[in-house]
Amino acid sequence: VFCLSGEVTEEEKNLSRTLMKYWANFARNGNPNGEGLVEWPSYNLNEEYLQINLQQKKDRKFKEKKVEFWKKVVLEKTNNKSMENKEVKLEL
């Protein structure tokens, strides 16, 4: 969309044109979708979204893997802390 560096690949030009189509469709009729475009899903409880890259695709649950990672880390840390506390109490 915005060329901030010198060279632009053909793929990047296509991405720019695609984004402009989505934006123009949305400005024109309140819906970004149009002929030849991958469907940009409306917000819903299925957590669908449009992955915008050189090739667009619909996907689900954008943050699910990150959330699972952090839940696991926190659980491990809290379990380790409770074990450390038990060891300290036993030593006293």
PyMOL Python script that loads the backbone (N, CA, C, O; Angstrom):
from pymol import cmd

cmd.read_pdbstr("""\
ATOM      1  N   VAL A   1       0.836  -1.182   0.000  1.00  0.00           N
ATOM      2  CA  VAL A   1       0.000   0.000   0.000  1.00  0.00           C
ATOM      3  C   VAL A   1       0.875   1.238   0.000  1.00  0.00           C
ATOM      4  O   VAL A   1       0.670   2.139  -0.813  1.00  0.00           O
ATOM      5  N   PHE A   2       1.848   1.298   0.900  1.00  0.00           N
ATOM      6  CA  PHE A   2       2.747   2.443   0.965  1.00  0.00           C
ATOM      7  C   PHE A   2       4.167   1.949   0.723  1.00  0.00           C
ATOM      8  O   PHE A   2       4.665   1.095   1.456  1.00  0.00           O
ATOM      9  N   CYS A   3       4.803   2.473  -0.281  1.00  0.00           N
ATOM     10  CA  CYS A   3       6.170   2.065  -0.612  1.00  0.00           C
ATOM     11  C   CYS A   3       7.148   2.915   0.189  1.00  0.00           C
ATOM     12  O   CYS A   3       7.389   4.074  -0.150  1.00  0.00           O
ATOM     13  N   LEU A   4       7.711   2.343   1.248  1.00  0.00           N
ATOM     14  CA  LEU A   4       8.652   3.078   2.077  1.00  0.00           C
ATOM     15  C   LEU A   4      10.094   2.748   1.722  1.00  0.00           C
ATOM     16  O   LEU A   4      11.012   3.475   2.103  1.00  0.00           O
ATOM     17  N   SER A   5      10.297   1.662   0.997  1.00  0.00           N
ATOM     18  CA  SER A   5      11.645   1.307   0.560  1.00  0.00           C
ATOM     19  C   SER A   5      11.704   1.452  -0.957  1.00  0.00           C
ATOM     20  O   SER A   5      10.698   1.762  -1.596  1.00  0.00           O
ATOM     21  N   GLY A   6      12.855   1.234  -1.517  1.00  0.00           N
ATOM     22  CA  GLY A   6      13.045   1.435  -2.953  1.00  0.00           C
ATOM     23  C   GLY A   6      12.275   0.495  -3.853  1.00  0.00           C
ATOM     24  O   GLY A   6      11.377   0.926  -4.576  1.00  0.00           O
ATOM     25  N   GLU A   7      12.608  -0.774  -3.823  1.00  0.00           N
ATOM     26  CA  GLU A   7      12.035  -1.747  -4.749  1.00  0.00           C
ATOM     27  C   GLU A   7      10.749  -2.366  -4.215  1.00  0.00           C
ATOM     28  O   GLU A   7      10.633  -2.678  -3.030  1.00  0.00           O
ATOM     29  N   VAL A   8       9.791  -2.534  -5.113  1.00  0.00           N
ATOM     30  CA  VAL A   8       8.524  -3.176  -4.766  1.00  0.00           C
ATOM     31  C   VAL A   8       8.349  -4.365  -5.696  1.00  0.00           C
ATOM     32  O   VAL A   8       8.460  -4.236  -6.915  1.00  0.00           O
ATOM     33  N   THR A   9       8.073  -5.525  -5.109  1.00  0.00           N
ATOM     34  CA  THR A   9       7.879  -6.720  -5.931  1.00  0.00           C
ATOM     35  C   THR A   9       6.481  -6.706  -6.549  1.00  0.00           C
ATOM     36  O   THR A   9       5.608  -5.948  -6.128  1.00  0.00           O
ATOM     37  N   GLU A  10       6.293  -7.542  -7.533  1.00  0.00           N
ATOM     38  CA  GLU A  10       4.971  -7.660  -8.163  1.00  0.00           C
ATOM     39  C   GLU A  10       3.945  -8.168  -7.153  1.00  0.00           C
ATOM     40  O   GLU A  10       2.792  -7.735  -7.162  1.00  0.00           O
ATOM     41  N   GLU A  11       4.366  -9.086  -6.286  1.00  0.00           N
ATOM     42  CA  GLU A  11       3.466  -9.589  -5.236  1.00  0.00           C
ATOM     43  C   GLU A  11       3.008  -8.462  -4.318  1.00  0.00           C
ATOM     44  O   GLU A  11       1.838  -8.401  -3.940  1.00  0.00           O
ATOM     45  N   GLU A  12       3.927  -7.574  -3.960  1.00  0.00           N
ATOM     46  CA  GLU A  12       3.582  -6.447  -3.090  1.00  0.00           C
ATOM     47  C   GLU A  12       2.637  -5.479  -3.790  1.00  0.00           C
ATOM     48  O   GLU A  12       1.742  -4.915  -3.159  1.00  0.00           O
ATOM     49  N   LYS A  13       2.830  -5.286  -5.084  1.00  0.00           N
ATOM     50  CA  LYS A  13       1.903  -4.440  -5.848  1.00  0.00           C
ATOM     51  C   LYS A  13       0.510  -5.059  -5.856  1.00  0.00           C
ATOM     52  O   LYS A  13      -0.488  -4.354  -5.700  1.00  0.00           O
ATOM     53  N   ASN A  14       0.441  -6.374  -6.038  1.00  0.00           N
ATOM     54  CA  ASN A  14      -0.851  -7.066  -6.010  1.00  0.00           C
ATOM     55  C   ASN A  14      -1.510  -6.945  -4.637  1.00  0.00           C
ATOM     56  O   ASN A  14      -2.718  -6.732  -4.544  1.00  0.00           O
ATOM     57  N   LEU A  15      -0.726  -7.079  -3.585  1.00  0.00           N
ATOM     58  CA  LEU A  15      -1.257  -6.915  -2.232  1.00  0.00           C
ATOM     59  C   LEU A  15      -1.830  -5.511  -2.059  1.00  0.00           C
ATOM     60  O   LEU A  15      -2.916  -5.345  -1.505  1.00  0.00           O
ATOM     61  N   SER A  16      -1.110  -4.515  -2.527  1.00  0.00           N
ATOM     62  CA  SER A  16      -1.576  -3.134  -2.439  1.00  0.00           C
ATOM     63  C   SER A  16      -2.908  -2.951  -3.161  1.00  0.00           C
ATOM     64  O   SER A  16      -3.828  -2.330  -2.628  1.00  0.00           O
ATOM     65  N   ARG A  17      -3.008  -3.490  -4.367  1.00  0.00           N
ATOM     66  CA  ARG A  17      -4.258  -3.381  -5.129  1.00  0.00           C
ATOM     67  C   ARG A  17      -5.401  -4.107  -4.422  1.00  0.00           C
ATOM     68  O   ARG A  17      -6.533  -3.623  -4.388  1.00  0.00           O
ATOM     69  N   THR A  18      -5.091  -5.271  -3.861  1.00  0.00           N
ATOM     70  CA  THR A  18      -6.113  -6.043  -3.147  1.00  0.00           C
ATOM     71  C   THR A  18      -6.633  -5.269  -1.939  1.00  0.00           C
ATOM     72  O   THR A  18      -7.843  -5.187  -1.728  1.00  0.00           O
ATOM     73  N   LEU A  19      -5.725  -4.700  -1.147  1.00  0.00           N
ATOM     74  CA  LEU A  19      -6.156  -3.922   0.015  1.00  0.00           C
ATOM     75  C   LEU A  19      -6.981  -2.712  -0.399  1.00  0.00           C
ATOM     76  O   LEU A  19      -7.965  -2.371   0.258  1.00  0.00           O
ATOM     77  N   MET A  20      -6.583  -2.068  -1.480  1.00  0.00           N
ATOM     78  CA  MET A  20      -7.359  -0.921  -1.962  1.00  0.00           C
ATOM     79  C   MET A  20      -8.763  -1.342  -2.381  1.00  0.00           C
ATOM     80  O   MET A  20      -9.719  -0.590  -2.192  1.00  0.00           O
ATOM     81  N   LYS A  21      -8.894  -2.549  -2.953  1.00  0.00           N
ATOM     82  CA  LYS A  21     -10.224  -3.055  -3.317  1.00  0.00           C
ATOM     83  C   LYS A  21     -11.070  -3.274  -2.070  1.00  0.00           C
ATOM     84  O   LYS A  21     -12.234  -2.874  -2.029  1.00  0.00           O
ATOM     85  N   TYR A  22     -10.486  -3.914  -1.044  1.00  0.00           N
ATOM     86  CA  TYR A  22     -11.222  -4.123   0.207  1.00  0.00           C
ATOM     87  C   TYR A  22     -11.689  -2.785   0.784  1.00  0.00           C
ATOM     88  O   TYR A  22     -12.854  -2.634   1.150  1.00  0.00           O
ATOM     89  N   TRP A  23     -10.774  -1.819   0.864  1.00  0.00           N
ATOM     90  CA  TRP A  23     -11.106  -0.519   1.452  1.00  0.00           C
ATOM     91  C   TRP A  23     -12.152   0.221   0.628  1.00  0.00           C
ATOM     92  O   TRP A  23     -13.078   0.814   1.182  1.00  0.00           O
ATOM     93  N   ALA A  24     -12.008   0.189  -0.684  1.00  0.00           N
ATOM     94  CA  ALA A  24     -12.974   0.867  -1.559  1.00  0.00           C
ATOM     95  C   ALA A  24     -14.356   0.229  -1.423  1.00  0.00           C
ATOM     96  O   ALA A  24     -15.361   0.936  -1.344  1.00  0.00           O
ATOM     97  N   ASN A  25     -14.410  -1.098  -1.397  1.00  0.00           N
ATOM     98  CA  ASN A  25     -15.693  -1.785  -1.216  1.00  0.00           C
ATOM     99  C   ASN A  25     -16.334  -1.386   0.113  1.00  0.00           C
ATOM    100  O   ASN A  25     -17.534  -1.123   0.181  1.00  0.00           O
ATOM    101  N   PHE A  26     -15.523  -1.347   1.160  1.00  0.00           N
ATOM    102  CA  PHE A  26     -16.059  -0.992   2.471  1.00  0.00           C
ATOM    103  C   PHE A  26     -16.558   0.453   2.485  1.00  0.00           C
ATOM    104  O   PHE A  26     -17.622   0.739   3.033  1.00  0.00           O
ATOM    105  N   ALA A  27     -15.794   1.356   1.886  1.00  0.00           N
ATOM    106  CA  ALA A  27     -16.211   2.764   1.830  1.00  0.00           C
ATOM    107  C   ALA A  27     -17.480   2.927   0.997  1.00  0.00           C
ATOM    108  O   ALA A  27     -18.343   3.745   1.317  1.00  0.00           O
ATOM    109  N   ARG A  28     -17.583   2.146  -0.065  1.00  0.00           N
ATOM    110  CA  ARG A  28     -18.715   2.264  -0.990  1.00  0.00           C
ATOM    111  C   ARG A  28     -20.007   1.702  -0.405  1.00  0.00           C
ATOM    112  O   ARG A  28     -21.064   2.322  -0.521  1.00  0.00           O
ATOM    113  N   ASN A  29     -19.923   0.519   0.230  1.00  0.00           N
ATOM    114  CA  ASN A  29     -21.172  -0.121   0.653  1.00  0.00           C
ATOM    115  C   ASN A  29     -21.138  -0.741   2.054  1.00  0.00           C
ATOM    116  O   ASN A  29     -22.051  -1.480   2.421  1.00  0.00           O
ATOM    117  N   GLY A  30     -20.099  -0.449   2.838  1.00  0.00           N
ATOM    118  CA  GLY A  30     -20.042  -0.960   4.205  1.00  0.00           C
ATOM    119  C   GLY A  30     -19.633  -2.413   4.317  1.00  0.00           C
ATOM    120  O   GLY A  30     -19.690  -2.989   5.403  1.00  0.00           O
ATOM    121  N   ASN A  31     -19.222  -3.017   3.214  1.00  0.00           N
ATOM    122  CA  ASN A  31     -18.810  -4.421   3.191  1.00  0.00           C
ATOM    123  C   ASN A  31     -17.532  -4.521   2.365  1.00  0.00           C
ATOM    124  O   ASN A  31     -17.542  -4.162   1.187  1.00  0.00           O
ATOM    125  N   PRO A  32     -16.427  -5.000   2.947  1.00  0.00           N
ATOM    126  CA  PRO A  32     -15.164  -5.052   2.210  1.00  0.00           C
ATOM    127  C   PRO A  32     -15.118  -6.117   1.118  1.00  0.00           C
ATOM    128  O   PRO A  32     -14.258  -6.064   0.239  1.00  0.00           O
ATOM    129  N   ASN A  33     -16.033  -7.081   1.164  1.00  0.00           N
ATOM    130  CA  ASN A  33     -15.989  -8.208   0.236  1.00  0.00           C
ATOM    131  C   ASN A  33     -16.437  -7.806  -1.162  1.00  0.00           C
ATOM    132  O   ASN A  33     -17.244  -6.895  -1.347  1.00  0.00           O
ATOM    133  N   GLY A  34     -15.886  -8.519  -2.135  1.00  0.00           N
ATOM    134  CA  GLY A  34     -16.244  -8.263  -3.519  1.00  0.00           C
ATOM    135  C   GLY A  34     -15.742  -9.372  -4.420  1.00  0.00           C
ATOM    136  O   GLY A  34     -15.077 -10.308  -3.976  1.00  0.00           O
ATOM    137  N   GLU A  35     -16.068  -9.250  -5.672  1.00  0.00           N
ATOM    138  CA  GLU A  35     -15.701 -10.258  -6.665  1.00  0.00           C
ATOM    139  C   GLU A  35     -14.186 -10.433  -6.737  1.00  0.00           C
ATOM    140  O   GLU A  35     -13.435  -9.462  -6.832  1.00  0.00           O
ATOM    141  N   GLY A  36     -13.754 -11.698  -6.691  1.00  0.00           N
ATOM    142  CA  GLY A  36     -12.336 -12.013  -6.821  1.00  0.00           C
ATOM    143  C   GLY A  36     -11.533 -11.858  -5.539  1.00  0.00           C
ATOM    144  O   GLY A  36     -10.319 -12.059  -5.547  1.00  0.00           O
ATOM    145  N   LEU A  37     -12.188 -11.503  -4.438  1.00  0.00           N
ATOM    146  CA  LEU A  37     -11.491 -11.326  -3.163  1.00  0.00           C
ATOM    147  C   LEU A  37     -11.828 -12.477  -2.218  1.00  0.00           C
ATOM    148  O   LEU A  37     -12.942 -13.000  -2.227  1.00  0.00           O
ATOM    149  N   VAL A  38     -10.848 -12.863  -1.402  1.00  0.00           N
ATOM    150  CA  VAL A  38     -11.109 -13.839  -0.349  1.00  0.00           C
ATOM    151  C   VAL A  38     -12.058 -13.180   0.646  1.00  0.00           C
ATOM    152  O   VAL A  38     -11.870 -12.019   1.008  1.00  0.00           O
ATOM    153  N   GLU A  39     -13.080 -13.920   1.090  1.00  0.00           N
ATOM    154  CA  GLU A  39     -14.081 -13.334   1.982  1.00  0.00           C
ATOM    155  C   GLU A  39     -13.452 -12.850   3.283  1.00  0.00           C
ATOM    156  O   GLU A  39     -12.725 -13.582   3.954  1.00  0.00           O
ATOM    157  N   TRP A  40     -13.749 -11.603   3.619  1.00  0.00           N
ATOM    158  CA  TRP A  40     -13.347 -11.028   4.894  1.00  0.00           C
ATOM    159  C   TRP A  40     -14.539 -11.222   5.821  1.00  0.00           C
ATOM    160  O   TRP A  40     -15.532 -10.505   5.696  1.00  0.00           O
ATOM    161  N   PRO A  41     -14.466 -12.183   6.756  1.00  0.00           N
ATOM    162  CA  PRO A  41     -15.646 -12.501   7.565  1.00  0.00           C
ATOM    163  C   PRO A  41     -15.983 -11.390   8.554  1.00  0.00           C
ATOM    164  O   PRO A  41     -15.103 -10.694   9.060  1.00  0.00           O
ATOM    165  N   SER A  42     -17.270 -11.243   8.812  1.00  0.00           N
ATOM    166  CA  SER A  42     -17.719 -10.325   9.857  1.00  0.00           C
ATOM    167  C   SER A  42     -17.322 -10.898  11.205  1.00  0.00           C
ATOM    168  O   SER A  42     -17.137 -12.107  11.350  1.00  0.00           O
ATOM    169  N   TYR A  43     -17.194 -10.021  12.185  1.00  0.00           N
ATOM    170  CA  TYR A  43     -16.887 -10.484  13.538  1.00  0.00           C
ATOM    171  C   TYR A  43     -17.998 -11.407  14.012  1.00  0.00           C
ATOM    172  O   TYR A  43     -19.181 -11.113  13.839  1.00  0.00           O
ATOM    173  N   ASN A  44     -17.606 -12.532  14.616  1.00  0.00           N
ATOM    174  CA  ASN A  44     -18.597 -13.460  15.159  1.00  0.00           C
ATOM    175  C   ASN A  44     -17.954 -14.291  16.268  1.00  0.00           C
ATOM    176  O   ASN A  44     -16.758 -14.170  16.532  1.00  0.00           O
ATOM    177  N   LEU A  45     -18.745 -15.123  16.902  1.00  0.00           N
ATOM    178  CA  LEU A  45     -18.244 -15.926  18.021  1.00  0.00           C
ATOM    179  C   LEU A  45     -17.290 -17.028  17.588  1.00  0.00           C
ATOM    180  O   LEU A  45     -16.619 -17.622  18.432  1.00  0.00           O
ATOM    181  N   ASN A  46     -17.212 -17.317  16.291  1.00  0.00           N
ATOM    182  CA  ASN A  46     -16.262 -18.311  15.783  1.00  0.00           C
ATOM    183  C   ASN A  46     -14.850 -17.751  15.686  1.00  0.00           C
ATOM    184  O   ASN A  46     -13.908 -18.485  15.387  1.00  0.00           O
ATOM    185  N   GLU A  47     -14.699 -16.452  15.938  1.00  0.00           N
ATOM    186  CA  GLU A  47     -13.405 -15.762  15.909  1.00  0.00           C
ATOM    187  C   GLU A  47     -12.704 -15.902  14.561  1.00  0.00           C
ATOM    188  O   GLU A  47     -11.492 -16.106  14.501  1.00  0.00           O
ATOM    189  N   GLU A  48     -13.472 -15.792  13.487  1.00  0.00           N
ATOM    190  CA  GLU A  48     -12.881 -15.839  12.148  1.00  0.00           C
ATOM    191  C   GLU A  48     -12.291 -14.472  11.812  1.00  0.00           C
ATOM    192  O   GLU A  48     -12.787 -13.441  12.264  1.00  0.00           O
ATOM    193  N   TYR A  49     -11.241 -14.479  11.026  1.00  0.00           N
ATOM    194  CA  TYR A  49     -10.624 -13.233  10.575  1.00  0.00           C
ATOM    195  C   TYR A  49      -9.961 -13.467   9.223  1.00  0.00           C
ATOM    196  O   TYR A  49      -9.787 -14.606   8.789  1.00  0.00           O
ATOM    197  N   LEU A  50      -9.600 -12.388   8.577  1.00  0.00           N
ATOM    198  CA  LEU A  50      -8.892 -12.468   7.308  1.00  0.00           C
ATOM    199  C   LEU A  50      -7.412 -12.267   7.576  1.00  0.00           C
ATOM    200  O   LEU A  50      -7.006 -11.238   8.116  1.00  0.00           O
ATOM    201  N   GLN A  51      -6.614 -13.242   7.202  1.00  0.00           N
ATOM    202  CA  GLN A  51      -5.162 -13.140   7.309  1.00  0.00           C
ATOM    203  C   GLN A  51      -4.677 -12.352   6.095  1.00  0.00           C
ATOM    204  O   GLN A  51      -4.773 -12.828   4.964  1.00  0.00           O
ATOM    205  N   ILE A  52      -4.162 -11.159   6.327  1.00  0.00           N
ATOM    206  CA  ILE A  52      -3.720 -10.304   5.224  1.00  0.00           C
ATOM    207  C   ILE A  52      -2.214 -10.452   5.078  1.00  0.00           C
ATOM    208  O   ILE A  52      -1.442 -10.086   5.964  1.00  0.00           O
ATOM    209  N   ASN A  53      -1.823 -10.995   3.940  1.00  0.00           N
ATOM    210  CA  ASN A  53      -0.425 -11.205   3.620  1.00  0.00           C
ATOM    211  C   ASN A  53      -0.323 -11.153   2.107  1.00  0.00           C
ATOM    212  O   ASN A  53      -1.259 -10.697   1.451  1.00  0.00           O
ATOM    213  N   LEU A  54       0.777 -11.602   1.536  1.00  0.00           N
ATOM    214  CA  LEU A  54       0.866 -11.604   0.073  1.00  0.00           C
ATOM    215  C   LEU A  54      -0.274 -12.415  -0.526  1.00  0.00           C
ATOM    216  O   LEU A  54      -0.770 -12.094  -1.605  1.00  0.00           O
ATOM    217  N   GLN A  55      -0.689 -13.467   0.176  1.00  0.00           N
ATOM    218  CA  GLN A  55      -1.886 -14.238  -0.184  1.00  0.00           C
ATOM    219  C   GLN A  55      -2.834 -14.176   1.008  1.00  0.00           C
ATOM    220  O   GLN A  55      -2.430 -14.473   2.132  1.00  0.00           O
ATOM    221  N   GLN A  56      -4.080 -13.796   0.782  1.00  0.00           N
ATOM    222  CA  GLN A  56      -5.042 -13.704   1.866  1.00  0.00           C
ATOM    223  C   GLN A  56      -5.707 -15.056   2.087  1.00  0.00           C
ATOM    224  O   GLN A  56      -5.869 -15.847   1.158  1.00  0.00           O
ATOM    225  N   LYS A  57      -6.093 -15.308   3.348  1.00  0.00           N
ATOM    226  CA  LYS A  57      -6.869 -16.509   3.644  1.00  0.00           C
ATOM    227  C   LYS A  57      -7.654 -16.278   4.929  1.00  0.00           C
ATOM    228  O   LYS A  57      -7.248 -15.510   5.801  1.00  0.00           O
ATOM    229  N   LYS A  58      -8.794 -16.968   5.022  1.00  0.00           N
ATOM    230  CA  LYS A  58      -9.586 -16.913   6.243  1.00  0.00           C
ATOM    231  C   LYS A  58      -8.961 -17.843   7.260  1.00  0.00           C
ATOM    232  O   LYS A  58      -8.441 -18.906   6.921  1.00  0.00           O
ATOM    233  N   ASP A  59      -9.021 -17.424   8.518  1.00  0.00           N
ATOM    234  CA  ASP A  59      -8.499 -18.255   9.592  1.00  0.00           C
ATOM    235  C   ASP A  59      -9.369 -18.046  10.822  1.00  0.00           C
ATOM    236  O   ASP A  59     -10.307 -17.249  10.801  1.00  0.00           O
ATOM    237  N   ARG A  60      -9.053 -18.765  11.890  1.00  0.00           N
ATOM    238  CA  ARG A  60      -9.829 -18.669  13.128  1.00  0.00           C
ATOM    239  C   ARG A  60      -8.897 -18.553  14.326  1.00  0.00           C
ATOM    240  O   ARG A  60      -7.756 -19.016  14.299  1.00  0.00           O
ATOM    241  N   LYS A  61      -9.403 -17.934  15.359  1.00  0.00           N
ATOM    242  CA  LYS A  61      -8.758 -17.883  16.675  1.00  0.00           C
ATOM    243  C   LYS A  61      -7.313 -17.399  16.592  1.00  0.00           C
ATOM    244  O   LYS A  61      -6.371 -18.152  16.840  1.00  0.00           O
ATOM    245  N   PHE A  62      -7.161 -16.133  16.239  1.00  0.00           N
ATOM    246  CA  PHE A  62      -5.865 -15.497  16.018  1.00  0.00           C
ATOM    247  C   PHE A  62      -4.887 -15.683  17.185  1.00  0.00           C
ATOM    248  O   PHE A  62      -3.707 -15.954  16.963  1.00  0.00           O
ATOM    249  N   LYS A  63      -5.358 -15.544  18.397  1.00  0.00           N
ATOM    250  CA  LYS A  63      -4.448 -15.561  19.548  1.00  0.00           C
ATOM    251  C   LYS A  63      -4.439 -16.878  20.320  1.00  0.00           C
ATOM    252  O   LYS A  63      -3.776 -16.981  21.352  1.00  0.00           O
ATOM    253  N   GLU A  64      -5.158 -17.875  19.840  1.00  0.00           N
ATOM    254  CA  GLU A  64      -5.317 -19.111  20.607  1.00  0.00           C
ATOM    255  C   GLU A  64      -3.977 -19.754  20.990  1.00  0.00           C
ATOM    256  O   GLU A  64      -3.795 -20.136  22.145  1.00  0.00           O
ATOM    257  N   LYS A  65      -3.041 -19.880  20.047  1.00  0.00           N
ATOM    258  CA  LYS A  65      -1.757 -20.529  20.346  1.00  0.00           C
ATOM    259  C   LYS A  65      -0.945 -19.715  21.353  1.00  0.00           C
ATOM    260  O   LYS A  65      -0.299 -20.277  22.238  1.00  0.00           O
ATOM    261  N   LYS A  66      -0.983 -18.384  21.213  1.00  0.00           N
ATOM    262  CA  LYS A  66      -0.252 -17.534  22.152  1.00  0.00           C
ATOM    263  C   LYS A  66      -0.850 -17.634  23.547  1.00  0.00           C
ATOM    264  O   LYS A  66      -0.121 -17.704  24.536  1.00  0.00           O
ATOM    265  N   VAL A  67      -2.167 -17.641  23.625  1.00  0.00           N
ATOM    266  CA  VAL A  67      -2.832 -17.751  24.924  1.00  0.00           C
ATOM    267  C   VAL A  67      -2.487 -19.084  25.575  1.00  0.00           C
ATOM    268  O   VAL A  67      -2.186 -19.129  26.768  1.00  0.00           O
ATOM    269  N   GLU A  68      -2.528 -20.165  24.811  1.00  0.00           N
ATOM    270  CA  GLU A  68      -2.195 -21.486  25.359  1.00  0.00           C
ATOM    271  C   GLU A  68      -0.756 -21.530  25.855  1.00  0.00           C
ATOM    272  O   GLU A  68      -0.479 -22.109  26.905  1.00  0.00           O
ATOM    273  N   PHE A  69       0.163 -20.920  25.106  1.00  0.00           N
ATOM    274  CA  PHE A  69       1.568 -20.872  25.516  1.00  0.00           C
ATOM    275  C   PHE A  69       1.697 -20.195  26.877  1.00  0.00           C
ATOM    276  O   PHE A  69       2.340 -20.727  27.781  1.00  0.00           O
ATOM    277  N   TRP A  70       1.082 -19.014  27.020  1.00  0.00           N
ATOM    278  CA  TRP A  70       1.221 -18.261  28.260  1.00  0.00           C
ATOM    279  C   TRP A  70       0.488 -18.926  29.420  1.00  0.00           C
ATOM    280  O   TRP A  70       0.943 -18.851  30.562  1.00  0.00           O
ATOM    281  N   LYS A  71      -0.625 -19.566  29.146  1.00  0.00           N
ATOM    282  CA  LYS A  71      -1.311 -20.312  30.212  1.00  0.00           C
ATOM    283  C   LYS A  71      -0.401 -21.416  30.743  1.00  0.00           C
ATOM    284  O   LYS A  71      -0.324 -21.641  31.951  1.00  0.00           O
ATOM    285  N   LYS A  72       0.286 -22.099  29.832  1.00  0.00           N
ATOM    286  CA  LYS A  72       1.198 -23.177  30.222  1.00  0.00           C
ATOM    287  C   LYS A  72       2.368 -22.622  31.039  1.00  0.00           C
ATOM    288  O   LYS A  72       2.731 -23.192  32.068  1.00  0.00           O
ATOM    289  N   VAL A  73       2.956 -21.517  30.587  1.00  0.00           N
ATOM    290  CA  VAL A  73       4.085 -20.912  31.298  1.00  0.00           C
ATOM    291  C   VAL A  73       3.666 -20.491  32.702  1.00  0.00           C
ATOM    292  O   VAL A  73       4.366 -20.777  33.673  1.00  0.00           O
ATOM    293  N   VAL A  74       2.529 -19.815  32.810  1.00  0.00           N
ATOM    294  CA  VAL A  74       2.062 -19.354  34.119  1.00  0.00           C
ATOM    295  C   VAL A  74       1.781 -20.541  35.033  1.00  0.00           C
ATOM    296  O   VAL A  74       2.142 -20.520  36.210  1.00  0.00           O
ATOM    297  N   LEU A  75       1.147 -21.560  34.502  1.00  0.00           N
ATOM    298  CA  LEU A  75       0.857 -22.749  35.308  1.00  0.00           C
ATOM    299  C   LEU A  75       2.148 -23.393  35.811  1.00  0.00           C
ATOM    300  O   LEU A  75       2.247 -23.765  36.980  1.00  0.00           O
ATOM    301  N   GLU A  76       3.135 -23.521  34.925  1.00  0.00           N
ATOM    302  CA  GLU A  76       4.421 -24.102  35.331  1.00  0.00           C
ATOM    303  C   GLU A  76       5.082 -23.252  36.413  1.00  0.00           C
ATOM    304  O   GLU A  76       5.597 -23.780  37.398  1.00  0.00           O
ATOM    305  N   LYS A  77       5.064 -21.935  36.224  1.00  0.00           N
ATOM    306  CA  LYS A  77       5.701 -21.034  37.195  1.00  0.00           C
ATOM    307  C   LYS A  77       4.990 -21.084  38.542  1.00  0.00           C
ATOM    308  O   LYS A  77       5.640 -21.126  39.586  1.00  0.00           O
ATOM    309  N   THR A  78       3.669 -21.080  38.524  1.00  0.00           N
ATOM    310  CA  THR A  78       2.940 -21.112  39.794  1.00  0.00           C
ATOM    311  C   THR A  78       3.113 -22.453  40.485  1.00  0.00           C
ATOM    312  O   THR A  78       3.193 -22.502  41.712  1.00  0.00           O
ATOM    313  N   ASN A  79       3.171 -23.533  39.735  1.00  0.00           N
ATOM    314  CA  ASN A  79       3.417 -24.849  40.338  1.00  0.00           C
ATOM    315  C   ASN A  79       4.807 -24.908  40.943  1.00  0.00           C
ATOM    316  O   ASN A  79       4.986 -25.450  42.034  1.00  0.00           O
ATOM    317  N   ASN A  80       5.801 -24.354  40.243  1.00  0.00           N
ATOM    318  CA  ASN A  80       7.169 -24.332  40.774  1.00  0.00           C
ATOM    319  C   ASN A  80       7.242 -23.497  42.046  1.00  0.00           C
ATOM    320  O   ASN A  80       7.927 -23.875  42.996  1.00  0.00           O
ATOM    321  N   LYS A  81       6.541 -22.362  42.073  1.00  0.00           N
ATOM    322  CA  LYS A  81       6.554 -21.495  43.259  1.00  0.00           C
ATOM    323  C   LYS A  81       5.939 -22.217  44.451  1.00  0.00           C
ATOM    324  O   LYS A  81       6.453 -22.134  45.567  1.00  0.00           O
ATOM    325  N   SER A  82       4.840 -22.923  44.215  1.00  0.00           N
ATOM    326  CA  SER A  82       4.204 -23.626  45.338  1.00  0.00           C
ATOM    327  C   SER A  82       5.120 -24.742  45.844  1.00  0.00           C
ATOM    328  O   SER A  82       5.153 -25.011  47.044  1.00  0.00           O
ATOM    329  N   MET A  83       5.859 -25.388  44.953  1.00  0.00           N
ATOM    330  CA  MET A  83       6.805 -26.428  45.362  1.00  0.00           C
ATOM    331  C   MET A  83       7.955 -25.805  46.148  1.00  0.00           C
ATOM    332  O   MET A  83       8.391 -26.367  47.153  1.00  0.00           O
ATOM    333  N   GLU A  84       8.456 -24.634  45.698  1.00  0.00           N
ATOM    334  CA  GLU A  84       9.536 -23.956  46.412  1.00  0.00           C
ATOM    335  C   GLU A  84       9.084 -23.580  47.816  1.00  0.00           C
ATOM    336  O   GLU A  84       9.836 -23.739  48.778  1.00  0.00           O
ATOM    337  N   ASN A  85       7.866 -23.085  47.935  1.00  0.00           N
ATOM    338  CA  ASN A  85       7.337 -22.709  49.250  1.00  0.00           C
ATOM    339  C   ASN A  85       7.261 -23.918  50.170  1.00  0.00           C
ATOM    340  O   ASN A  85       7.577 -23.809  51.355  1.00  0.00           O
ATOM    341  N   LYS A  86       6.853 -25.051  49.656  1.00  0.00           N
ATOM    342  CA  LYS A  86       6.769 -26.267  50.464  1.00  0.00           C
ATOM    343  C   LYS A  86       8.154 -26.695  50.934  1.00  0.00           C
ATOM    344  O   LYS A  86       8.317 -27.120  52.078  1.00  0.00           O
ATOM    345  N   GLU A  87       9.155 -26.586  50.060  1.00  0.00           N
ATOM    346  CA  GLU A  87      10.514 -26.968  50.423  1.00  0.00           C
ATOM    347  C   GLU A  87      11.052 -26.051  51.508  1.00  0.00           C
ATOM    348  O   GLU A  87      11.701 -26.512  52.447  1.00  0.00           O
ATOM    349  N   VAL A  88      10.789 -24.766  51.388  1.00  0.00           N
ATOM    350  CA  VAL A  88      11.262 -23.807  52.391  1.00  0.00           C
ATOM    351  C   VAL A  88      10.626 -24.119  53.739  1.00  0.00           C
ATOM    352  O   VAL A  88      11.314 -24.107  54.760  1.00  0.00           O
ATOM    353  N   LYS A  89       9.340 -24.394  53.760  1.00  0.00           N
ATOM    354  CA  LYS A  89       8.651 -24.694  55.014  1.00  0.00           C
ATOM    355  C   LYS A  89       9.217 -25.959  55.660  1.00  0.00           C
ATOM    356  O   LYS A  89       9.334 -26.036  56.883  1.00  0.00           O
ATOM    357  N   LEU A  90       9.564 -26.939  54.846  1.00  0.00           N
ATOM    358  CA  LEU A  90      10.120 -28.177  55.383  1.00  0.00           C
ATOM    359  C   LEU A  90      11.483 -27.940  56.016  1.00  0.00           C
ATOM    360  O   LEU A  90      11.831 -28.586  57.004  1.00  0.00           O
ATOM    361  N   GLU A  91      12.253 -27.022  55.455  1.00  0.00           N
ATOM    362  CA  GLU A  91      13.582 -26.738  55.979  1.00  0.00           C
ATOM    363  C   GLU A  91      13.507 -26.010  57.309  1.00  0.00           C
ATOM    364  O   GLU A  91      14.377 -26.196  58.159  1.00  0.00           O
ATOM    365  N   LEU A  92      12.505 -25.201  57.506  1.00  0.00           N
ATOM    366  CA  LEU A  92      12.382 -24.444  58.749  1.00  0.00           C
ATOM    367  C   LEU A  92      11.933 -25.373  59.825  1.00  0.00           C
ATOM    368  O   LEU A  92      11.760 -24.955  60.969  1.00  0.00           O
TER     369      LEU A  92
END
""", "prot")
cmd.dss("prot")
cmd.show_as("cartoon", "prot")
cmd.util.cbc("prot")
cmd.orient("prot")
